[in-house]
């Protein structure tokens, strides 16, 4: 987990589908988190939103399926 990223929500929306809300001041740190989730196999079929910025805080949603 990158130091500059805060996970604000983790939800199991269906039997194996998970949605993670995360925020940071850095797009790079959020990208690192998303890539790490993909490469390490924490979730499969990972997709993420482009991110929305508000007052310098970028929020994204990462979602995927449990292995």
N, C-alpha and C positions, 0 to 999 in steps of 0.2 A: 504494500500500500504506500503510494507516494505520500511524503510528509505534508504536502500542500493541498491534499484532497480530503474532503470530508464527505463520508457517506451519510446521507440524510434519511434514506429509506431503503429497506429491502422487503419486497413482497413476493410471496409465492402465489401467483395469480391463478394457476391451474395445477394439476397434479405434478408436472415437472417444469413448468415455465416460471422463470424468476425475473423480476424487474428491480433494478437498482437505480436509485436517484443519487447523484453525487454532485458536488460543487467544489469550485476552486477559483482562484484568481488567474490560473494559468491553463490555457488550452493544451499546452504540452503535457502537463501533469495528468490531465484528464485522458489524453490520448494514450499516455503510458499505462494508466490503469486499464483502459479498454483493451489494449494490446496484450497486457499481462494476463487478463482474464481469458482471452482467446488462446494464447500460446500455451498457457499452463493447463488448459483443459478444464478449468473450473466450471465453465458453461460451454455448451455447444450451440452452433447457429447464432453466434453473438452478433447483434446489431446495436447501434447507438444513434441517438439524435445528434444533430449538428451542434446543439447547445444554444442556450439563450443567455444573454448577458444583461444583468441589471445591477447598477451601482458597483460595477467592477467585479461582480461575482458571476461566474459562468456556471450554469446548471445543465447537466445532461442526464438522459435516461439510457441505461445500458440494459438490454434484455437478452435472454437466451434460455436454453433448456439444460436441465441438470443431466449429467452423463448417465 
